[in-house]
Amino acid sequence: MAAHQSGSTHPLVADFIAHRPLLQRVACRWMGDRDLAEDVVQEACMKLMQGTPPPGVRQPVAYCMRVVQHLCIDHLRRRQSERQLIDEDDEGLDTAATSGTPEHHAIGRQLLHGMDRCLRGLPARTRQAFVLHRLQGHTQQEVAQRLGVSATLVNFMVQEAVQALAGCPELCPAGARGHGQ
């Protein structure tokens, strides 16, 4: 086992891999879809590999399960937020608004345009991977097949886009309050 532990490998990765089927079942219960669950489990493994181990983890499998559960919640919240933004934008373009104020619709459109401007700075394939996976709801495996790359590369491209959006000043105006992710 010591041969596998380099400076960049999280010590919990071995436990994660050993219990991957259990973690996939947990993610599948949360996500309601096997492919989405696989995406979450893969993202959790990447997160563990990239992070620093927290001190004093006494139950590594429970810790890994908690990481998977938190990512499931994040994915579900993000999907709900994206759907609301897209629905609000569609309502504003296609029909007269029946709910929400014009300001809310303008903010939604402004966020989408800001997101578009930030994503334009990325390579085309990275943008496409992000849009297909996060906005259109395709699994990482489906995106990988469509782009002719590995699912792991798709995961890295999506993460690159997420990081670009997180650092985009247009999406978080000065003085705006954060809203949980």
C-alpha positions in Angstrom: 0.0 0.0 0.0 2.9 2.4 0.7 3.9 2.1 -2.9 0.6 3.6 -4.0 0.8 6.6 -1.6 2.6 9.4 -3.4 2.5 13.0 -2.1 -0.6 13.8 -4.2 -2.6 10.6 -3.2 -5.1 11.0 -0.4 -4.8 8.1 2.1 -8.5 7.5 2.0 -8.5 6.7 -1.7 -7.7 3.0 -1.1 -10.7 2.8 1.3 -12.8 4.7 -1.3 -11.9 2.3 -4.1 -12.4 -0.8 -1.9 -16.0 0.4 -1.0 -16.8 1.9 -4.4 -19.9 -0.4 -5.0 -21.4 0.7 -1.6 -20.7 4.3 -2.4 -22.3 3.9 -5.9 -25.4 2.5 -4.3 -25.6 5.4 -1.8 -25.2 7.9 -4.7 -27.8 6.1 -6.8 -30.3 6.3 -4.0 -29.7 10.1 -3.8 -29.6 10.8 -7.5 -32.2 8.3 -8.7 -30.0 7.5 -11.7 -27.1 5.1 -12.0 -25.2 7.2 -14.6 -25.5 10.4 -12.5 -24.5 8.4 -9.4 -21.4 7.2 -11.2 -20.5 10.8 -12.1 -20.9 11.8 -8.5 -18.8 8.9 -7.2 -16.1 9.7 -9.8 -16.1 13.3 -8.7 -15.9 12.3 -5.0 -12.8 10.2 -5.8 -11.2 13.0 -7.7 -11.9 15.4 -4.8 -10.3 13.0 -2.3 -7.3 12.6 -4.6 -6.8 16.3 -4.9 -7.5 17.3 -1.3 -5.5 17.1 1.9 -6.6 14.4 4.3 -8.4 15.8 7.3 -6.6 14.9 10.6 -8.0 12.1 12.7 -10.5 10.3 10.4 -11.4 7.3 12.5 -14.1 5.9 10.1 -12.7 6.2 6.6 -15.7 4.5 4.9 -18.2 6.8 6.7 -16.1 9.8 5.7 -16.1 8.7 2.1 -19.8 8.2 2.3 -20.3 11.6 3.7 -18.2 13.1 0.8 -20.5 11.3 -1.7 -23.7 12.4 0.0 -22.5 16.0 0.1 -21.7 15.9 -3.6 -25.1 14.4 -4.3 -26.8 17.2 -2.5 -24.6 19.8 -4.3 -25.5 18.2 -7.7 -29.2 18.2 -6.9 -29.2 21.8 -5.7 -27.2 22.9 -8.8 -29.5 21.1 -11.1 -32.5 22.7 -9.4 -30.9 26.2 -9.7 -30.0 25.7 -13.3 -33.5 24.6 -14.2 -34.9 27.6 -12.4 -32.6 29.9 -14.3 -33.3 28.3 -17.6 -37.1 28.3 -16.9 -37.0 31.9 -15.9 -35.0 32.8 -19.0 -37.4 30.9 -21.2 -40.4 32.4 -19.6 -39.1 35.9 -20.2 -38.4 35.2 -23.9 -41.4 33.2 -24.9 -44.3 34.4 -22.9 -45.4 37.2 -20.6 -44.1 36.7 -17.1 -46.7 35.4 -14.8 -44.5 35.2 -11.7 -41.4 37.0 -10.5 -40.5 40.6 -11.1 -38.9 42.0 -14.2 -35.8 42.5 -12.1 -35.7 38.8 -11.3 -35.8 38.0 -15.0 -33.2 40.5 -15.8 -30.9 39.1 -13.1 -31.4 35.6 -14.5 -30.6 36.7 -18.0 -27.6 38.7 -16.7 -26.2 35.7 -14.9 -26.6 33.5 -18.0 -24.9 36.1 -20.2 -22.1 36.5 -17.6 -21.8 32.7 -17.5 -21.6 32.6 -21.3 -18.8 35.3 -21.3 -16.8 33.4 -18.7 -17.1 30.2 -20.6 -16.0 31.8 -23.9 -12.5 32.1 -22.4 -12.2 28.3 -22.2 -11.4 25.9 -25.0 -14.4 25.0 -27.1 -14.3 21.3 -26.1 -14.3 22.2 -22.4 -17.2 24.6 -22.9 -19.1 21.9 -24.8 -18.4 19.3 -22.0 -19.7 21.7 -19.4 -22.8 22.6 -21.3 -23.7 19.0 -22.2 -23.1 17.7 -18.6 -24.1 20.5 -16.3 -26.8 22.4 -18.3 -28.2 19.7 -20.5 -28.0 16.9 -18.0 -26.0 14.3 -20.0 -23.8 11.9 -17.9 -20.1 12.2 -18.1 -20.0 8.9 -20.0 -22.4 10.2 -22.6 -20.4 13.4 -23.0 -17.2 11.4 -23.3 -18.7 9.2 -26.1 -20.0 12.3 -27.9 -16.6 14.1 -27.7 -14.5 11.0 -28.3 -12.6 11.3 -25.0 -12.5 9.5 -21.7 -15.0 10.1 -18.9 -12.0 11.1 -16.7 -11.1 13.9 -19.1 -14.7 15.0 -19.2 -14.6 15.3 -15.4 -11.4 17.4 -15.6 -12.9 19.6 -18.3 -16.2 20.2 -16.3 -14.1 21.0 -13.2 -12.1 23.5 -15.2 -15.2 25.2 -16.3 -16.7 25.2 -12.8 -13.4 26.8 -11.5 -13.5 29.4 -14.3 -17.1 30.3 -13.3 -16.3 30.4 -9.6 -13.6 32.9 -10.4 -15.7 35.0 -12.7 -16.4 38.4 -11.2 -19.5 38.9 -13.4 -21.3 36.1 -11.6 -20.8 37.5 -8.1 -21.2 41.2 -8.1 -19.7 43.2 -5.3 -21.9 43.3 -2.2 -24.0 40.3 -3.3 -24.8 37.7 -0.7 -23.8 34.1 -1.3 -26.5 31.5 -1.5 -25.5 27.9 -0.6 -24.4 25.7 -3.4 
